[in-house]
Amino acid sequence: MSTKHFFNDPTHLVNSALLAASLTNPALAVDSHHKIVYLRPSDAPSQVSLVSGGGSGHEPSFTGLVGQGLLTASVAGTIFASPSAEQISAGIVTRVDTDKGVLAIIMNYTGDVLNFGMAVEKAKSAGVKVDMVVVGDDVGVGRAKAGKVGRRGIAGTVLVVKIAGALAELGYSLEDVTRIANLTASNLVSVGASLDHVHVPGRDVVDQNDSDRLKYEETEVGMGIHNEAGSARLAVTIEELVKTMLKQLLDQSDKDRAYLKVNSKEVVLLVNNLGGVSPLEMGGITTEVAAQLRRNYQIEPCRILAGTYMTSLNGSGFSITLLNTVPTGLPPTLLSLLDAPSQATGWAAPILAKTWTADNTATREKTHQTASAAQPTGLTMDEVSARHRLNAGLARIIAAEPRVTRYDTVVGDGDCGIGLKRGAEAVQAMLVRARPSGDVVVDVRSVAAVVEASMDGTSGALYTIFLNALVAALRRQGKGVATEQVWAKALSEALLALERYTPAKPGDRTLVDALEPFVVTLGETGDLKKAAEAAKKGAEGTRGMEASLGRTVYVGGQGFKDVPDPGAYGLSEFFLGFAGIEEETDGGDA
């Protein structure tokens, strides 16, 4: 592992690298503030826009994949960290054409899923037609260990982007582009291997005697693109290493990893450089992979792509991806879409001369507003009653903060109560500044914007996704008075939207243990107090429940047996206050 870098300031490095995109491809522009690289507007017909992104350090993904026939825009985070929902929202709303819809294609990592999810739901609540495809192609970590989170996304994501981009370029609808992107993602398997972990510029150098370091003769199979652990450390030759990797990709008897049966006559092979392997060695690796596919599996790839597509900084490793080119149900085939011409520096297609001579200096100057006002919809409520109930719920959250903090100190990192209180106080301050309008969509969207701005972390992301999904669901209810039945239907739809971004279910010891009982009971009974009591029961039911998601999983210890989940408890307190149920004396948690 090399710990020496030309740039030791990671922030300056990322910002400088983004500017290179417009230097090497004149069709691109850079929004430096939001770290967005996007196609300059032109007089070409409107088409579905493709947006992707993630942490920096994986170049040329995804900045180098912005160009005609590929991505319309890419949003970059800091090194190995997801971009914020604010950045992504700016990319979707202001830096691409939304006339034909927008598709976000991302890798399956919690930060990316939540932050892109927030941005997608906000865009939907504003009336933008947008969808999202999450790619998980890594078999390095099997089903048992991956659990509910699922497979990580790695280099196969590039093939999904290429195929979806080519289809969008042909003028197909958002529905078709989304379907084919999902089809491609479901027919991918990938696995990586590396000789060492990588060092991030600006971080302290790890002790050379650290027991976590790979030994000189070892290779880690299944290592992730952010230094995540793989499945094994082996002292093997390149022949034995490739044999092990192909077995993980193709062995149907390995039920922990048999994600895909490669039965197509047209299989695409992608051999990807993780950043630090010389072209000479990449040539030798590609030859070995192709030879073993032919000899051991009777697979003759119809296309072999070898090069640097998705890196882990200067990672001394490579990954193997196989794509089953199944029928699309459309005139274009997956293979023809993969072969389609494109212009992006990160793909094996040169920028055309006419692009250099076009002298296109146009930019998109639209300003992104995080809390842009929603248009009234005619779905109304009694704003005096709503204000009273909301204030009562917020006050109860604030009063419960010491209890929530105490619980989270036992099973988490102690910040849950403070986060909930901060969000509640911010919404209270908004209610002081301006009375609710009485239009449900306008008022809930205002609350969603305040929650996003004031609450961070995973809980903040979950609340923001849910509230923005609720706005979109309420918008679909039409005009009239927002009855309990209207609210119940909209809340159910918002809960379904939230399930697309988190695998949490009742029983996983999360805030969903309080949220889902509230939504379900309100739908069944139309009784707000019964729904709040169900949320309380659900939260109390987490006491003694072992967590399967969230930070509590990593804390360890037996504290979970003594206290409820802090997030579920805090949310149930809001529901109780909102329903007008008097607070009981704390009977044993003091």
N, C-alpha and C positions, 0 to 999 in steps of 0.2 A: 504494500500500500504506500503510495506516495503522499507525503504530508506537506510537500512544498507546492505553492501555487504562485502564479504571477499576480493574482488579485487576492488579497487577504481580507478585504471588506466585502462580505457577501451581498450587501444591499447595492453597493456601487457596481459590483460585477453583474448582477441581474439587470439593473437598469441600462448598463452599457451594452450588454448582449442583446437586449430587445431592440435597441436602436439599429443594430446591424441588419435587422430584417428588411428595413426599407432601403438600406444601402445596397444589398445584394439582389433585391427584387423591387424595381421601381413601381410595381403595381400595388405595393403595400404601404400603409401608413401606420404610425405608432401613436397610441394614446398613452403617453408616459405616466400620467397621473394614475390611471387605472391599470397599467401594465397590460394593455390590449394591443395586439397586432391584428390589423384587419385589411381587407381588400378595399382599395379606394373605389368610391362610387363611379359608375360608368353608364353609358347609354345602352348596355346590354339588357335584354328582357329580364323581368323579375323571375327569381327562382327560389326554391327553399334555401334558406341560409343555414349553414352548419357552424356551430360554435363548440369548441372544446377547450381543454386547458388542464391545469393541475400545477403541482409544485415545479419550480425550476430545477434544473439538474438532469432532465431527461432529454435534452435537445439531441436531434432536431424535433422531437415531439415536445410541444405541439406547435410552437412558433414556426418551425420550418415546414410545417404542413399547410400553412395558410397560402392559398393561391387558387387560381382558376382550376376547377375540377376537383378541388379538395376542400379544405376548410375556408369559411368566410371570415372567421375571426378566432383568435386564441387568447385566453386570459391566463396570465402567469401569476403564481404565488411566489413566495420566497423559496429558497432551496428546500425541496422535499416537503413543502407545506402548501396546503390548498389555498387558492385565491379566496378572498372574502366574497360573501354574497353581494356586497355593494359593487365590487369590481365586475362580477359576473353579470349582475343586473344591468350595469352600464353597457357591457358588451352586447347583451341581447336587445336592449331597448334603443340604444343610440348609435351603435357602430355597425349594424347590419340592416339589410332590407328585411322588413317583417311582413311585406305584402302577401307572400305565399306561405308564411309560417317559418318557424325556426326549430331546428333539431339540435339539442345538446348531446354530444357523445363523450362520455367520461369513463374513467377506470374505476373499478370497485374498491374505493377506499372511503372510510367513514367521513373524513373531512370533505372530500370532493362531493360525495353523495348528498350530504347535508347542505353544504353551501350552494351547490348548483341547484339542489332541490328548493331551497329558499328563493333563489332568483327565478326559477321556473314558475313557482307558484305565484310569486309577485307579478310576474309578467302575465300569467293567466288572469289574475285578479284585475289587471288593467286592460284586459280584452285582447291581449296578444295571443295568437295561436302558436303554441310551443309544446314540444314534447321532449322526452329525454330517454336515452338508451345508456344503460350501464353495462360495461364489458368486464366480465370476469373469466379470463382464459387460462390462468395459471393452475397447473395440476401439482405444483411443487408441494403444496400443503393439501392433504387429502380432505375428504368430507368430514371425518371425525374431528380433526383439529380445527378446520375452518368453521364448523358449526353454522350458526344462523347468518353469520356475516357473509359466508360464501367465498368463492374464489377471488383472488386478487386479479386486478387487471395488469397485464404487461404488454409485450410487443405486439401481440395479435390485434390490439386495439387499432394499430396503424392500418391494418387491412380493412377493418370496419370503416374507418374514416375514408379510405381511398374509394371503396365501393359505394358508400353512401354519397360521397362527393360527386362521383361520376354520374350517378342516377339523378341527383339534383341538377347537375349541369344539363342533362337531357330534358329537363322541364317536368319531371314527375312530381306528383303531389306529396305533401308532408306525410300523408298516411302511407303511401307507397315507400317513400324513403325510410320512414321509421320501421316499417315491416321488414324491409330488406336488410337494414342495419341490424335488427334483432335476429334475423335469420342467419346472417353472417356470424354474429357473436355466438350464436348457439351451435355453430359448426366449427369452432376454433378450440384448439388445445395448445398450450405453450408450457415450457419449463426452462428454467435458467440454471446456470452454474457459474461459480466464481472462485478465483484463487484467493481472494481476500475481500474484506470489507473496504469501503471507501472512506475518505476523509473529506469532510465538508470545510471549505475555506472559512477561516475565521474561528473555527473551533479549536479547543485545546487538543494537543497531540496525545493520543492514547499511549500509555506505557507499553513499550515493546514486549514486556514480559507478561502483559495482561493475559489471563487464562482464556479469555473469550476470543483471542486472536487465533486464526488458523495456523497450524504448523506449516512449515515450508513445503512438506510433501502432500498436504491435504487440499482437497477441493470441496467446496460446499455445494451440494446439489439442492436446487430449489430455493436458493437465496433470492429474496425479493429485491426490488429496485430501489429500496430505501434502507438497505442493510438488514432487512428482516431475516430472521433465521429460516433455514430451509428444512429439508427432511433428513439429511445425513451429511457427515463429513467423511470423505473417502480418500484413501491414498491409492490412486488408480492411474493407469495410462489413459491417453486420449481415447483409445479404442474402447476401453472398459467404461469410461465416463459416458461416451455417446451411447453405448449399449444400455447403460442404466437409465439415461434420460429418455431414450426411445421406448424403453419398457414402461416407464411411467406414463408416457403419452398414449401407448397403443395396446398394452396388455389388458384384455377384456376380463381376465380372471382376477385382476386387482380391483375389487369392488369399491375400495376407498378412492380410486382415481379413474375408474373407467367412465369418464364423462362423455366420450364420443367414440363411436365405432366408425372408423374411416373406411367407408365402402364405396366411395366415389371413384370413378375411373380417372377423374381429373382432380388431383390433389396438388395444392400449392404449398411449397416449402419456403419458409422464411427463416434464414439464419441471421440473427441480429447481434451486432457488436455492442456490448454494454459500455463501450467507451475507451477502454484501455488496451484492447487487443490489436496487435499490428495487422495490417492488411495481409501480410505474408501468412501469419498464423490463421487468420480468418479463412484464407483460401484452403489451407490444410483441413480445418474443421469442417468446412462446407463439403469438401470431397469425402471426408469420412462419414458424415451424416448421410449424404446421398448414397454412398456405397452400402451402408448398413440397411437403409430403407429398401434398397433393391434386393440385397442378398437375404435379409432376414424376414422381410414383410412383403416382398413382391410389389412394392410401391415405387413407381417411376413418376416422380413429380412432373406435372406438365409445365410448371413454372417454378424456377428457383430464384428467389430474391436473397441476396447476401450483401450485407453492408451495415451501416450505422443508421438505425431508424429510431430506436428508443434506448437511451443510455441511463446509466446510474453514475453520473459525473464521469470519472475516468476508470470506471469499474473494470477490473481485470477478469472479464468473463463474457459469456455469450448466452443467448437463448435460442431455442428451437421452437418454431410454430408450424402447425399443420392446419390447413384449411380444407374442409370437405366442400367442394363446389356443387352443392345440391341445386335442383331446379328452383327458379325464382317465381314462376308463374307469370312472368313478363317477357316481352321480346328480348331485352338485354339479359345475358347470363352473368353469373358472378364473375366468370373469367373475362368476358368482354368488358365488364365494368372495371376490373382490375387492370386491363390493358389500355383502357381509354386514356387519351392524352390529357396531361395536366401540367400546370406550371407551379412548382414549389421547390425550393432549394433542398428540402428534406426528402424529396422523392426523386427517383431515378429518371427524371425528365427535365431537359434544359428549358430555361426561360426563352421564349421565342423572340426573334429579333424585333418583330412589330411591337412587342411590349416595351422594349428599351426605347424605341423611337416614338412612342405614343406621346411622350412629354405630358403625361397626366399628372397634374399637381393638385387635383381636387381632394378635399378632406371632408369628413362629416363633423360639423360644428355643433350639432344638437347637444344641449346641456342635459346631463342626467340629474334628475331630482329624485332622491330616495323616497320622499313622502309626497309624491305628486297626488293631488286631490282626486278622488273618485267622483264621477258624475252621478248625481242623484238618480235613483232607479224607481222611486215610487213605492218601495217596500218600506213601510213605516212602523214606528213603535211609539209608545208613550215615553217621551224623552225624560220627563220628571221621574217616573218610576224606574226607568233604566239607569239614570244617573244615581238614584238612591241605592239601587241594588248593587251597582258596580262599585260605588264607594264603600258599601258595607263589606263586599268581598275583598276589596283591596286592603281595607283596614284590618281585616282578620288575618290576611297574609302577613302584614307588617307586625301585628301583635304576636304571630306565631314564629317570627324569625329566630328568637333565642332557642326555641325548641327544635326547629329545623336544623339550625347550626349545630346544636348538641348532637342530634342524630347523625348529621353528616360528618362530624368529627370522629364518630365511632366507625362509620363504614365507608367514608369517602375522604375528600380533601378539605372539608369544612366550609366550602364556599356556597353551598346550595341556598342556605337561608339568606345570605347577603344578596345573592343574585336575584332571588324572588322579591326581596324587599326593595332592591334598587328598581326593578321593573315596575312594581306596584306604586312606588313613590313617583316615578316618572309619569305613569298614567294619571295618578292623582293630580299632578301638576298640570297636565294637559287639560283635565276637567275644570281646573280653576281658571286657566287661560281662556277657554272657550267652552260654552255649553254644547252638548250634543245637538246635532241638527234634527234628529228625529228620523232621518233616513238611515235605515239599518246598514246598508252597504257602505255609505260614506263614513259612518261612525265606527264600524268595526275595522275598516281599513285604516282609520286614523289611529286606533289602538294598536293595530299590527305594526304600523310604522314606528310607534314609540317603543314597543317591545323590542323590535329589532335593533333600534338605536341604543337601548339601555341595557339589554341583557346579552351576555356573551356566553361562550361555552356551548356544550351540547344541548343543555336545556333551552337556552335562548334560541338555538336553531330549530329545535322541535316545536317550541311555541310559535315561532314566526312562520314556519311551514304550515302548521295547523291553522293559524289565524288567516293567513293569505288564502289557503284552500277554502276556509269558511266564507271569506269574502266572495270568492268565485262561485261557491255553492249557493249563497244567498242571492247573488245576482241572477242565478238561473230560476229562482222561485217566482219571478214576476212581480207585479204590483199588488198592493193591498196591505192589510195589516199582518205583521209578523206574529202569527199565533204560535202556541207551543208546538203544534204539529209542523209548522213551517221551520221553526228552529230545530226540531228533532231531525227532520229530513236533511237540512243543511249540515248539521253537526255530524250525522252519519256519513254524508258524502265527504266531509273534511277528514273524518277519521280514516276512511278508505284511502284518501290521498296521502295521509301521513304514513300509512303502511307501505307506500312505495319507497319510502326513504329510510325506514328503520324496521328491522325484523322484530322489534319488541312486541310482545303479546302479554295479556294478563298471565301472571305466573313467572315472569322474568324479573320481577322486582325493579320496576321502573315507574315513571309517572303514568304510563298506560294502565297500570293496575287501578288507578283512580279515574282516569279519563274514560276508558271504555265502559265501565259500569254506569257512569253518569249518562253517557250518550245512549246506551242501550235502554236503560230504565226510563229515561225521558221519552224515548220513542215508543216504549211499550205502554207507559201509563199517562204521559202528558203531565205528570205531577213533578214540579221542580223540587219540592222538598224530598220526595221519595228518591229522586235522582241523586240529590246531594247526599242523602243517607247511604245510598248504594256506593257512591264514591268514597265515603268515609269507611264503610265496611271493606271495600277493596283495598284501601290504603292500610288499614289495620291488619288485613290479611297478609301483608308482606312481612310482618314481624315473624322472624324465624324462617323466612323464605330465603334460600340461597340464590344469589344473583347469577344470571347467565349472560347479562349484558351490562355495559357501563363500567365506571371506574371501580365500583365495589368488587368486581371480579378480580382485580389485581391487588386489592388491599389485603385480603386474607384475614385470618383470625375468626373468632366466633361472635363478634359484635352484632352481626346480623340477626342473631337469635334474640337479642334484647330490644332492638328498636325497629320501627317500620322504615320503609324506604323514604328518605327525606323528600325526594321530588314528589312522590305520590301523596305523602302526608301534606305537604305544602299546598298542592293543587286541591286536595279535598277540603282544606280549610277555606280556600277561596270559594268553592262551591257552596259550603255551608253558610258562609257569610252572605253570598249572593242570594241564597234561598231564604234568608231571614231566620235561620236557626240559631238559637242562642248558644254561646260558647259554654262548654262545660268546664268545670275546674280540672286542672291537670292532676290526674289521680295516680301518678306513680312514675313519671318520667323525670321528675325534678331532680 
